[in-house]
Amino acid sequence: MSEQATMTNTAVDGGAVIRAESLGKTYAEGKLHTPVFDGLELSIASGETVAILGASGAGKSTLLHLLGGLDTPTSGEVYVAGQKMSALSDAARGQLRNRALGFVYQFHHLLPEFTALENVMMPVLLGGAETGDAVSRARSLLESVGLGHRLDHKPGELSGGERQRAAVARALVNRPACVLGDEPTGNLDEKTASKVFGLMLDLNRAQRTSLVMVTHDRSLAKRLDRVLELHEGKLREVARDAV
């Protein structure tokens, strides 16, 4: 089967939207080799919400980048929507990311020269959809996150919470199998963070999208289905009442 034919299949892999097998990552600088983790196993089920905790420098963001195909593991494999990431070309991997994954970061990464509507439309247009479809889907999601009156405002004209809500809409506009969040509320005050996080959960559940979120905020982590902690290169499950 050709790569293009394979890429049209977004079926999950045995019920998992993301699966990591024997995943390892080591950074090398000259003769210095710094292992982050080795032999890591992880499976994210369809519709599941998972928090990843850990100390600064434990490798949480590195793990998220590997799961999202933004970095390459030293060993092991990552499967996204049933596709082995290492078997795909850079272009095909980018297409899979655009279709199957959404990303929300601590900083919104909205393009300053474009309006909220245009920013949210972009993943749809990159996927090859018609402009009218992109406008319709982007407007609908922005209205869902309470920004229907801010469609034509640029990021500099939005508050921090509004910018992050627009980033959430952008992450979900292609109806991805999974959203990966790297401290997505870490740059907001406590009240705004709770509201944006609640919005993410509501939208994810409405779309049956999985969510994997790296966070330092244990109060937010407790609201997810499963809590994992990355410590000394190993992932361990933490009971929510012990978080």
Backbone bond lengths (Angstrom), bond angles and torsions (degrees), N, CA, C in turn:
res aa  C-N    CA-C-N  psi(-1)  N-CA   C-N-CA  omega(-1)  CA-C   N-CA-C  phi
1 M - - - 1.475 - - 1.521 109.12 -
2 S 1.339 116.65 137.25 1.462 119.47 -178.93 1.513 110.36 -72.32
3 E 1.353 114.65 160.57 1.452 119.41 178.35 1.519 110.87 -61.01
4 Q 1.328 116.77 -40.51 1.454 119.67 -178.93 1.519 110.92 -62.55
5 A 1.336 117.18 -41.71 1.455 120.26 178.98 1.509 110.59 -64.68
6 T 1.332 115.79 -40.65 1.458 119.29 178.96 1.507 111.09 -63.42
7 M 1.311 116.80 -37.54 1.460 121.18 -175.73 1.519 112.85 -65.88
8 T 1.346 118.39 -19.11 1.444 119.47 -179.40 1.517 111.88 -78.97
9 N 1.329 118.12 -10.00 1.450 122.40 -179.01 1.529 109.90 -93.83
10 T 1.348 116.26 114.27 1.458 119.53 -180.00 1.524 110.95 -107.06
11 A 1.329 117.32 18.43 1.463 120.57 179.33 1.519 110.06 -61.70
12 V 1.341 115.09 145.84 1.449 118.65 179.10 1.508 110.08 -75.92
13 D 1.319 116.04 160.73 1.455 123.92 -174.24 1.526 109.22 -95.07
14 G 1.358 116.07 95.32 1.452 119.74 179.33 1.512 112.42 59.60
15 G 1.338 117.62 33.79 1.452 121.64 -178.53 1.514 113.87 90.67
16 A 1.333 117.58 -6.88 1.470 121.59 -179.62 1.519 109.86 -102.22
17 V 1.331 116.14 132.35 1.469 119.04 175.01 1.521 110.50 -84.68
18 I 1.337 116.64 -29.12 1.475 121.93 174.01 1.525 107.20 -136.10
19 R 1.318 115.26 136.07 1.463 119.70 177.37 1.525 109.20 -139.03
20 A 1.322 116.41 130.28 1.464 121.72 176.00 1.519 108.40 -113.92
21 E 1.333 116.12 131.52 1.465 122.06 -179.23 1.522 109.76 -120.93
22 S 1.324 116.42 122.64 1.472 122.53 175.56 1.528 111.33 48.26
23 L 1.316 116.36 43.43 1.452 122.14 -171.96 1.531 110.99 -75.06
24 G 1.322 115.70 130.65 1.453 120.99 178.49 1.515 111.20 -135.81
25 K 1.327 116.02 147.51 1.456 120.51 176.25 1.519 108.95 -143.98
26 T 1.339 115.68 125.00 1.459 122.78 176.60 1.520 108.44 -129.38
27 Y 1.315 116.65 130.54 1.466 120.74 176.02 1.518 109.11 -95.08
28 A 1.317 115.51 132.29 1.460 120.99 -178.79 1.518 109.92 -117.12
29 E 1.330 115.41 131.10 1.463 121.87 174.75 1.516 107.21 -136.37
30 G 1.346 114.33 102.12 1.467 118.86 -173.58 1.522 109.36 64.60
31 K 1.323 116.63 -127.63 1.460 121.01 179.66 1.529 112.84 -88.08
32 L 1.336 115.17 -4.27 1.457 119.49 -178.24 1.522 110.36 -88.75
33 H 1.328 116.56 123.61 1.454 122.13 177.47 1.526 108.98 -117.46
34 T 1.330 115.08 124.22 1.472 120.30 -177.76 1.522 109.18 -116.50
35 P 1.336 117.77 104.31 1.465 119.57 177.93 1.521 111.10 -75.39
36 V 1.340 116.22 136.49 1.470 121.29 176.69 1.522 109.24 -96.09
37 F 1.315 115.67 -48.67 1.461 121.31 173.17 1.524 108.56 -159.95
38 D 1.329 115.08 164.90 1.459 120.45 -177.98 1.525 108.62 -151.58
39 G 1.335 115.67 136.54 1.457 119.64 177.51 1.517 114.09 70.40
40 L 1.315 116.89 27.88 1.459 120.69 -176.36 1.528 110.40 -79.70
41 E 1.335 116.33 135.88 1.461 122.74 179.70 1.529 108.90 -119.08
42 L 1.334 116.61 137.61 1.462 120.34 179.79 1.521 109.53 -157.52
43 S 1.321 116.09 138.10 1.459 121.54 175.78 1.521 108.73 -135.95
44 I 1.329 116.33 128.78 1.457 122.35 -179.55 1.528 108.08 -112.77
45 A 1.322 116.17 116.81 1.462 120.90 -176.84 1.526 111.34 -79.08
46 S 1.315 115.83 158.76 1.459 121.36 177.74 1.522 109.95 -60.45
47 G 1.320 116.58 128.02 1.451 122.30 178.40 1.517 115.32 80.78
48 E 1.334 117.59 -2.82 1.463 121.63 -176.79 1.524 111.05 -80.06
49 T 1.337 116.34 146.36 1.465 121.50 174.63 1.525 108.54 -115.26
50 V 1.334 116.06 129.27 1.463 121.90 -172.95 1.518 109.96 -133.05
51 A 1.324 116.60 131.25 1.465 122.20 173.50 1.520 108.96 -102.08
52 I 1.325 116.12 140.55 1.465 121.83 174.89 1.522 107.98 -118.01
53 L 1.329 115.12 115.57 1.457 122.76 178.33 1.521 109.55 -101.57
54 G 1.322 116.08 167.67 1.459 120.82 176.02 1.509 110.40 158.08
55 A 1.318 115.42 156.71 1.455 120.39 179.54 1.525 110.73 -66.65
56 S 1.329 116.18 159.71 1.462 119.97 174.39 1.528 109.17 -58.46
57 G 1.327 116.14 134.60 1.459 120.67 -179.64 1.511 114.19 86.06
58 A 1.355 117.59 2.57 1.471 120.13 -178.93 1.526 112.32 -74.79
59 G 1.335 116.48 -18.72 1.464 119.43 179.24 1.519 113.71 109.05
60 K 1.334 118.00 14.91 1.464 121.18 -176.91 1.528 111.56 -62.18
61 S 1.326 117.24 -49.01 1.469 120.10 -179.63 1.525 110.59 -66.37
62 T 1.334 116.87 -37.25 1.469 120.44 176.50 1.513 110.43 -59.50
63 L 1.327 116.49 -44.83 1.467 120.29 178.71 1.518 110.60 -60.81
64 L 1.331 117.49 -44.32 1.454 120.61 -179.60 1.528 111.40 -62.35
65 H 1.331 116.59 -39.90 1.465 120.32 178.84 1.522 111.07 -65.64
66 L 1.311 117.50 -36.62 1.462 120.46 176.92 1.525 111.01 -67.17
67 L 1.323 116.77 -43.41 1.466 120.71 179.80 1.524 111.00 -62.97
68 G 1.338 116.19 -32.67 1.457 120.78 -178.68 1.518 114.37 -89.88
69 G 1.328 117.54 2.45 1.460 119.85 179.87 1.509 113.81 71.95
70 L 1.348 117.36 18.20 1.458 121.23 178.05 1.523 111.83 -89.70
71 D 1.340 116.49 -10.61 1.457 123.06 176.92 1.525 107.00 -141.81
72 T 1.308 116.27 160.85 1.468 122.01 -176.92 1.517 110.38 -108.12
73 P 1.329 118.54 129.64 1.471 119.58 179.34 1.523 111.65 -70.51
74 T 1.316 115.74 153.71 1.463 121.05 173.56 1.515 110.35 -74.14
75 S 1.326 116.11 -33.09 1.462 121.93 178.39 1.516 108.78 -150.37
76 G 1.332 115.94 161.07 1.451 120.95 179.09 1.521 112.62 84.79
77 E 1.323 115.24 -176.90 1.461 121.30 -175.36 1.522 111.03 -135.46
78 V 1.336 114.78 151.15 1.460 122.53 170.63 1.522 107.95 -120.24
79 Y 1.323 116.08 131.58 1.461 122.81 176.65 1.527 108.04 -114.43
80 V 1.317 116.17 129.11 1.465 122.21 177.65 1.523 107.66 -121.37
81 A 1.328 116.19 121.89 1.470 121.72 -177.87 1.530 110.94 50.46
82 G 1.330 115.48 39.12 1.463 120.95 176.66 1.513 114.78 83.95
83 Q 1.327 117.89 -1.63 1.460 121.26 -177.37 1.522 110.60 -101.22
84 K 1.330 116.38 130.52 1.463 120.68 175.58 1.521 108.49 -76.08
85 M 1.333 116.87 115.72 1.453 120.27 -173.44 1.524 113.09 -61.92
86 S 1.346 117.20 -37.01 1.459 120.11 -177.43 1.522 112.64 -69.25
87 A 1.332 117.87 -16.65 1.463 121.19 -178.41 1.525 112.18 -88.20
88 L 1.334 117.39 -4.67 1.453 121.42 -176.19 1.524 111.28 -100.94
89 S 1.315 115.92 149.23 1.460 120.57 172.50 1.527 109.02 -69.46
90 D 1.324 116.53 166.49 1.465 120.36 178.38 1.526 110.75 -57.23
91 A 1.350 116.41 -41.76 1.462 120.13 -178.57 1.527 111.03 -65.95
92 A 1.327 116.05 -44.11 1.467 119.83 -179.61 1.518 111.42 -67.46
93 R 1.336 116.19 -35.48 1.461 119.88 177.48 1.535 109.70 -65.18
94 G 1.327 116.65 -39.13 1.455 120.45 177.55 1.522 111.88 -64.83
95 Q 1.330 116.98 -39.22 1.465 120.92 177.39 1.526 110.82 -64.09
96 L 1.329 116.14 -41.74 1.460 120.28 179.31 1.529 111.02 -64.78
97 R 1.323 116.45 -43.41 1.469 119.93 176.84 1.521 110.92 -58.02
98 N 1.330 116.56 -45.69 1.455 120.76 -177.13 1.520 112.14 -63.60
99 R 1.331 115.84 -35.99 1.457 120.30 -175.68 1.528 112.93 -86.15
100 A 1.326 117.21 -40.94 1.465 120.95 -168.93 1.517 114.53 -102.27
101 L 1.348 117.81 -15.83 1.463 120.42 -174.32 1.527 111.20 -127.89
102 G 1.319 115.22 149.00 1.455 121.95 170.35 1.519 108.23 -123.91
103 F 1.316 117.71 149.97 1.464 121.82 -176.39 1.522 109.83 -127.89
104 V 1.332 116.20 133.71 1.467 122.02 173.12 1.517 107.46 -131.38
105 Y 1.330 115.84 127.03 1.465 121.03 -176.38 1.526 110.70 -112.19
106 Q 1.323 115.41 172.64 1.465 120.46 178.02 1.529 110.31 -60.41
107 F 1.324 116.39 -39.35 1.456 121.75 174.90 1.520 107.37 -104.69
108 H 1.302 116.46 137.07 1.470 122.37 -165.78 1.526 114.52 -62.56
109 H 1.335 118.27 -31.12 1.468 122.88 -179.05 1.534 112.77 58.70
110 L 1.323 116.97 29.28 1.462 119.77 171.57 1.523 108.76 -73.85
111 L 1.310 116.65 146.06 1.462 120.23 179.81 1.532 108.97 -78.25
112 P 1.332 118.19 121.64 1.469 121.15 -169.40 1.516 114.63 -65.38
113 E 1.332 117.54 -25.03 1.465 119.58 -175.39 1.526 112.78 -85.27
114 F 1.338 117.00 -5.64 1.461 121.21 -178.08 1.527 111.00 -111.45
115 T 1.328 116.15 153.78 1.461 121.21 178.48 1.536 109.84 -73.67
116 A 1.329 115.08 170.04 1.466 119.99 176.19 1.526 110.16 -57.91
117 L 1.321 117.15 -44.40 1.464 121.07 179.67 1.522 110.90 -60.72
118 E 1.326 117.23 -46.36 1.467 121.04 -178.59 1.525 111.24 -65.14
119 N 1.334 117.56 -39.05 1.463 120.52 178.05 1.524 111.58 -61.64
120 V 1.325 116.37 -43.19 1.465 119.89 -177.72 1.526 111.67 -74.06
121 M 1.315 116.87 -28.32 1.473 121.13 177.94 1.526 113.00 -67.33
122 M 1.327 117.35 -28.76 1.468 120.80 -167.29 1.527 115.13 -55.84
123 P 1.348 119.85 -46.46 1.466 117.75 179.21 1.531 113.26 -60.80
124 V 1.332 116.53 -31.77 1.461 120.39 179.01 1.527 110.17 -69.22
125 L 1.322 115.84 -43.97 1.468 120.28 178.92 1.526 110.85 -65.32
126 L 1.329 117.04 -39.86 1.472 120.46 178.41 1.521 111.37 -63.85
127 G 1.334 116.23 -26.40 1.464 120.21 177.39 1.511 113.32 -80.49
128 G 1.342 117.31 -2.62 1.463 120.88 175.15 1.515 115.05 96.58
129 A 1.334 118.36 8.12 1.460 121.03 -179.20 1.526 111.08 -75.09
130 E 1.318 115.63 159.65 1.458 121.40 176.10 1.538 109.66 -69.91
131 T 1.322 115.16 153.31 1.458 120.42 -178.15 1.523 111.79 -57.96
132 G 1.337 116.82 -41.83 1.458 120.46 -179.18 1.519 112.25 -60.77
133 D 1.328 116.67 -40.43 1.461 121.22 178.18 1.522 110.12 -66.27
134 A 1.333 115.84 -41.83 1.470 120.33 179.91 1.534 110.60 -62.37
135 V 1.335 116.60 -43.52 1.465 120.72 179.17 1.522 110.10 -62.16
136 S 1.328 116.58 -45.52 1.458 121.09 -177.58 1.525 112.22 -62.03
137 R 1.326 116.24 -46.27 1.462 120.33 -178.27 1.522 111.35 -68.82
138 A 1.333 116.88 -41.01 1.460 120.40 -179.96 1.524 110.84 -66.10
139 R 1.328 116.60 -44.11 1.468 119.81 179.82 1.527 110.56 -62.29
140 S 1.332 117.40 -43.45 1.464 121.75 -179.01 1.530 111.42 -59.60
141 L 1.340 116.39 -44.65 1.462 119.26 -179.30 1.522 111.99 -70.64
142 L 1.319 117.11 -38.88 1.463 119.34 178.19 1.532 110.47 -64.18
143 E 1.311 116.58 -36.32 1.467 119.07 174.96 1.532 110.09 -65.75
144 S 1.336 116.77 -36.88 1.464 120.89 179.81 1.518 112.24 -64.26
145 V 1.335 117.01 -30.48 1.463 120.07 -179.79 1.529 111.73 -97.14
146 G 1.331 116.23 14.32 1.458 120.35 174.92 1.510 115.33 79.95
147 L 1.336 116.79 22.91 1.471 119.70 -178.08 1.526 111.75 -117.64
148 G 1.326 116.44 23.61 1.457 119.47 179.59 1.521 113.12 -61.10
149 H 1.334 116.56 -24.78 1.470 121.09 -179.87 1.526 111.93 -92.51
150 R 1.342 117.04 2.82 1.464 120.33 -176.32 1.531 111.78 -121.62
151 L 1.313 117.14 18.96 1.465 121.35 -174.70 1.529 112.86 -56.15
152 D 1.319 116.59 -39.31 1.467 120.69 -174.00 1.523 113.23 -96.00
153 H 1.332 116.91 9.56 1.457 120.50 178.84 1.534 110.24 -90.23
154 K 1.314 116.34 140.06 1.457 121.68 176.20 1.527 109.85 -83.73
155 P 1.334 117.73 161.01 1.472 120.03 -176.49 1.520 114.61 -51.45
156 G 1.326 117.39 -37.56 1.456 120.72 -179.71 1.518 113.57 -65.95
157 E 1.341 116.38 -15.76 1.461 121.36 179.54 1.532 112.18 -98.76
158 L 1.333 116.84 3.90 1.465 122.21 -179.11 1.524 110.07 -109.46
159 S 1.325 116.66 152.29 1.462 120.82 174.07 1.524 109.66 -72.95
160 G 1.338 116.72 169.81 1.455 120.19 179.44 1.522 112.39 -59.47
161 G 1.326 116.01 -43.17 1.460 119.86 178.50 1.512 112.11 -65.44
162 E 1.338 116.88 -39.05 1.465 120.62 178.63 1.525 111.03 -65.85
163 R 1.327 116.35 -40.83 1.472 118.96 178.16 1.529 110.59 -62.01
164 Q 1.335 116.93 -41.42 1.450 119.36 -178.69 1.527 111.18 -70.02
165 R 1.335 117.42 -34.14 1.467 120.15 175.95 1.531 110.23 -65.29
166 A 1.328 116.45 -38.38 1.466 119.54 176.32 1.530 110.47 -64.26
167 A 1.348 116.83 -37.94 1.466 120.54 177.87 1.521 111.32 -65.17
168 V 1.344 117.02 -36.41 1.463 120.81 176.33 1.528 109.73 -64.80
169 A 1.333 116.86 -43.96 1.465 120.50 177.86 1.523 110.87 -59.78
170 R 1.319 116.78 -42.72 1.469 120.67 178.60 1.527 111.04 -61.51
171 A 1.337 117.39 -40.28 1.461 121.03 -179.05 1.517 112.00 -65.47
172 L 1.332 117.07 -29.25 1.464 120.84 -174.13 1.527 113.98 -100.54
173 V 1.337 117.24 -5.76 1.460 119.90 -169.96 1.531 112.75 -64.83
174 N 1.318 118.65 -27.22 1.470 121.05 178.45 1.522 112.44 -92.50
175 R 1.331 116.58 12.67 1.471 122.55 -179.83 1.533 110.27 50.25
176 P 1.328 117.24 58.97 1.471 120.93 -174.27 1.521 112.07 -70.92
177 A 1.334 115.12 160.31 1.461 120.21 174.95 1.517 110.84 -70.01
178 C 1.341 117.07 -30.33 1.462 120.91 -177.00 1.527 110.41 -150.63
179 V 1.324 115.87 141.07 1.468 122.05 171.81 1.521 107.81 -107.48
180 L 1.325 115.98 131.81 1.458 122.96 176.97 1.525 107.89 -106.88
181 G 1.326 116.66 121.26 1.457 121.24 -177.66 1.517 111.24 -117.24
182 D 1.322 116.62 124.54 1.467 121.85 178.52 1.528 108.44 -107.45
183 E 1.330 116.35 96.93 1.465 122.27 -176.05 1.530 110.51 48.36
184 P 1.343 118.27 52.76 1.466 119.65 -171.39 1.520 115.02 -65.96
185 T 1.336 117.54 -17.32 1.466 119.56 177.52 1.525 111.80 -115.27
186 G 1.335 117.17 10.10 1.457 121.79 -173.45 1.512 114.78 -67.07
187 N 1.340 117.72 -16.77 1.463 120.95 -178.00 1.526 112.08 -101.37
188 L 1.360 116.41 9.98 1.454 120.77 -175.61 1.526 110.60 -113.96
189 D 1.335 116.09 156.81 1.456 118.86 174.16 1.531 109.39 -68.72
190 E 1.326 116.28 164.59 1.470 121.21 -170.42 1.527 112.25 -58.08
191 K 1.317 117.56 -44.30 1.462 120.39 -177.72 1.519 111.44 -66.35
192 T 1.331 116.46 -46.02 1.466 120.35 179.70 1.516 110.64 -66.54
193 A 1.339 116.76 -39.18 1.467 120.70 178.58 1.515 111.11 -59.31
194 S 1.327 117.15 -43.92 1.455 120.95 -179.66 1.525 111.27 -63.74
195 K 1.339 116.56 -39.81 1.466 120.26 179.81 1.531 111.28 -67.44
196 V 1.334 117.30 -44.29 1.465 120.67 -179.94 1.524 110.04 -65.64
197 F 1.335 117.01 -40.53 1.452 120.88 179.77 1.527 110.65 -64.93
198 G 1.339 116.84 -42.98 1.458 120.17 177.20 1.517 111.75 -60.44
199 L 1.329 115.76 -38.01 1.458 121.39 177.20 1.529 110.93 -64.07
200 M 1.335 116.83 -43.12 1.467 120.53 177.52 1.523 110.53 -58.67
201 L 1.325 116.83 -45.01 1.462 120.48 -179.37 1.524 111.10 -63.62
202 D 1.327 116.58 -44.35 1.470 120.09 -179.57 1.525 111.38 -60.23
203 L 1.342 116.03 -45.74 1.461 119.94 -178.61 1.525 111.16 -68.65
204 N 1.334 116.96 -40.15 1.458 119.85 179.35 1.524 111.26 -62.50
205 R 1.321 115.98 -42.30 1.461 119.00 -179.54 1.518 111.45 -69.76
206 A 1.336 117.07 -36.60 1.465 120.42 178.25 1.520 110.92 -63.31
207 Q 1.327 116.78 -36.17 1.468 121.69 -178.49 1.527 112.83 -94.42
208 R 1.331 117.58 -3.41 1.472 122.54 -175.98 1.522 110.66 57.45
209 T 1.313 115.58 38.41 1.458 122.43 178.18 1.522 109.44 -93.33
210 S 1.314 116.87 138.46 1.463 120.39 174.36 1.525 109.60 -73.68
211 L 1.336 115.27 156.92 1.461 120.88 178.36 1.523 108.83 -137.26
212 V 1.315 116.03 126.55 1.465 121.77 172.35 1.518 106.32 -119.48
213 M 1.333 116.50 120.09 1.458 120.12 -172.75 1.522 111.44 -128.78
214 V 1.318 115.16 122.01 1.463 121.51 170.32 1.521 107.69 -82.69
215 T 1.327 116.84 130.10 1.462 119.66 -178.23 1.523 110.88 -154.88
216 H 1.322 115.01 153.70 1.463 121.38 169.48 1.523 110.56 -97.86
217 D 1.336 115.82 -10.80 1.460 120.88 -173.80 1.534 109.68 -86.88
218 R 1.318 115.96 102.31 1.463 120.22 -176.66 1.527 112.30 -69.21
219 S 1.321 117.82 -27.30 1.461 119.50 178.01 1.525 110.97 -66.67
220 L 1.326 117.17 -34.44 1.466 120.81 175.64 1.523 110.45 -74.97
221 A 1.328 117.13 -39.98 1.463 121.02 -179.01 1.524 111.38 -58.00
222 K 1.323 116.90 -37.02 1.465 121.60 -177.48 1.527 112.46 -65.22
223 R 1.328 116.88 -17.16 1.465 120.55 -178.52 1.525 112.27 -85.95
224 L 1.345 117.08 -3.53 1.457 121.19 179.52 1.534 110.62 -95.79
225 D 1.338 115.58 165.29 1.465 120.62 -176.14 1.513 112.56 -64.35
226 R 1.330 116.11 -37.84 1.461 120.68 -172.53 1.514 108.81 -141.47
227 V 1.327 116.74 142.29 1.467 122.26 178.86 1.526 108.16 -121.34
228 L 1.333 116.13 125.77 1.459 122.84 177.33 1.523 108.59 -118.02
229 E 1.312 116.02 148.78 1.464 120.48 176.39 1.516 109.27 -123.19
230 L 1.335 115.79 129.84 1.456 121.86 177.32 1.521 107.96 -95.71
231 H 1.336 115.69 115.60 1.458 120.64 -176.04 1.518 108.93 -142.63
232 E 1.343 115.74 124.31 1.466 122.03 179.97 1.528 111.66 49.82
233 G 1.329 114.48 44.24 1.460 120.71 173.41 1.509 115.43 79.29
234 K 1.320 117.98 6.19 1.465 121.23 -178.63 1.523 109.99 -123.50
235 L 1.328 115.72 145.89 1.452 121.55 174.30 1.518 108.87 -99.05
236 R 1.327 116.28 130.45 1.460 118.76 175.36 1.520 108.59 -131.06
237 E 1.328 115.68 145.72 1.453 120.63 179.59 1.522 109.60 -79.68
238 V 1.336 115.90 139.98 1.449 122.60 -179.64 1.527 107.96 -119.56
239 A 1.325 115.98 129.88 1.462 119.58 176.19 1.519 109.02 -63.05
240 R 1.341 117.22 136.91 1.456 119.80 -175.22 1.533 112.35 -61.76
241 D 1.338 116.71 -32.72 1.463 118.22 179.36 1.535 112.36 -74.64
242 A 1.345 116.09 -7.15 1.470 120.09 177.78 1.526 111.54 -102.76
243 V 1.329 116.42 -1.36 1.465 120.55 -177.48 1.531 109.61 -74.94
